[in-house]
Amino acid sequence: MSDVAALSQQLLHCSPDALVAVDARGRIRFANDTVRIVFGHVPDDLIGQPIDVLLPERFRARHAAHLAEFHEAPQSREMGSRVADLYARRADGSEFPVGIRLAPFEWQGERFVAAAIRDATERRAVRDALVAARAEAERANSAKSRFLATASHDLRQPMQTIRLLNAAMRRLASGCPDIIELLHREELAIEGATRLLDGLLDVSRLESGAIQPQLDEVPLAAVFADLQREFDSVATAKALRLEFAEIGVTLSTDRLLFTQLLQNLIGNALKYTERGAIRVTARLDAEHLEIGVEDTGIGIPADKLERIFDEYYQVDRVGAPRLGVGLGLAIVREVSRILGYPVTVRSTVGEGTRVVVRVPRQALRPDRSNTAHAAAPIAGGAARGRLVLVEDNPSVRSATELYLTVAGHSVLGAASPGEALALAPQLRPGDLLLADYRLGTDMTGIDLLHRLRETLGWELPAVLLSGDLDSLLRVVKAPIPACRFLGKPVDTGALTAAIAELGDALVAADGTGG
Ligand code: ADP
C-alpha cells in the first residue's frame, strides 16, 4: 500500500465524525473506529446489521421510508434539516442528539450512502439555551411594551382631569398673581408629564408592531408648512432662525408617521441649540430624497452617537439641565424602521448636529404640491351656542364642565350617548357637540354625531376627543364636515380654538351672526 493510501485509510478510521456506509437495503457495510467512541459499538460487529441499530426505536419505522426516498434522489445533504431534532442510540440503549451529513456513492455497481455522524449534545445544549434566552427576552420585552402602553394610556384620563382643573383655576385666579404663578408652574409640570406619557405610548405602540404605515400622496411642502407653523413660536422665543427648504416633491408615505419623525428631529434641534439657526434641507440624488435637519447647537460627543437612539438615553452634560425624557430618538428609530427611511447623524461638539433621513426614490411621486394641503389656520373668536358635553367618566366630565363654564360657555352635560340623544329636542343651531370618540358603549362619538345630525336635520358642529388620535385618524376615511378631532389629554388652548373656529364657521355660513 502506498503511503498516501495508508494515510487515507488511517484518516478514514480516525475521522472526527463516526462514518458508516449503508447499502440500498439499509445494511451497514462499513463503520470506522470513531463509531466506537460515539456509539460504543465495536465497528466490525456492526457490519451486516441494519442501520436501525443506531436509531432510537421510535424512529425506525419512518427511517426505512426516508432511506428509500434518499435512494430515489440521492444527493449530498444534511439529514433532517427540515426536522428540528435528530437522535441516535448508543450500544447501551441511551439516546443522544446528532448531526448527520449524507453523501451518495457507487461502488462496484452498488449504491451506497455514506453517513458522517457527530454527537451534537453540546451544540444542542447551547442552542437550546440561546433559544430559551431569546424567548425570555422577547417575552420580557413584549410584557414591557404592553405594560407601558396600558399604563400610559390609563394615566391620560386623570392627567386630563388635572389639566382641565388647572386651566379652570388659572381663569378663576385672575387678579392673584402669586396663585397664577403657582398654577403656571403646575401647568409646566403637567405638560412635562403629558409629554412623557405621549412618548411612552408612542414608543410602545410603534415597538409592538401594531402600526402599519398608511400610504398617502403627501407633498413635502405641505409637511414643511405644518412643521413651520408648529415650531415657529419656539424658534422665535429662543431667537433662533428656523428655515425650511423649498422643494416640489410629493412622497408616497404615511403622513402622520413621517411628520412625527421630523417633529422629533426638529424638536431636538431647537432644544439643544442656543444661538444660530435650524435648517431643514431637502436634496434629490440618484437614489434618494435626502432630508437634513441641521442645527448650530451643542453637538453630540462621537462616543455617544451610537446610544442616542436607545430608549431613555440622554447625553450627560455636566451642570446642564435635562431637557427631554430620552424617548424622541427612540421614536425616530422605530418610525425609520417602519417606513424604511434610514436615519444617520453627524455631529461636532460645540458646532452642531446634522441628522439625515434618506427617503428611497421609489417613495417619490409626480409633484402635486401646488394643491393646497396645509390645514386651515385656526381662527379666533368665541362660540355663541351651548356645548353638549358627553363624557362617561364623572370626574373628567365635571372638570371639563368647570373649565368650559369658566371659559364662558354654557354646558349641557350627558353621561352617555342615550342622554345626549335625549337632549336633541332642546338643541338649536349654534350649539356644539363635545364628545369622546370612545364612549364606553357600542356607539362611538362619530356614530352619536351622525345620529344627532339625522334627528336634528341640520349639521351640528362637533369636537371629538380621542386618547389615541393617530389611530382614530387612520380609521376616519373621509373628513367629516364641521367636525374637529383633538387628542387627549386635551390641550385647553386647542379646545377653545376649535370651539371658536366651529362657532365662527357657523356664523359665517348662516350670514346672520346668530
Ligand atoms: P431627549 O428627550 O432627551 O431629547 P432624545 O431621544 O430625543 O431624548 O435624544 C437623546 C439624547 O440625544 C438627548 O438627550 C441629547 O443629549 C442628544 N441629542 C439629540 N438630538 C440632539 C441635537 N440635535 N443636538 C445635541 N444633542 C442631541
Residues whose N, C-alpha, C, O or C-beta is under 5 A from the ligand:
A	BS01	ADP	N268 A269 Y272 G297 G299 I300 I308 Y313 Q314 V315 G324 V325 G326 L327 G328 L329 A330 T353
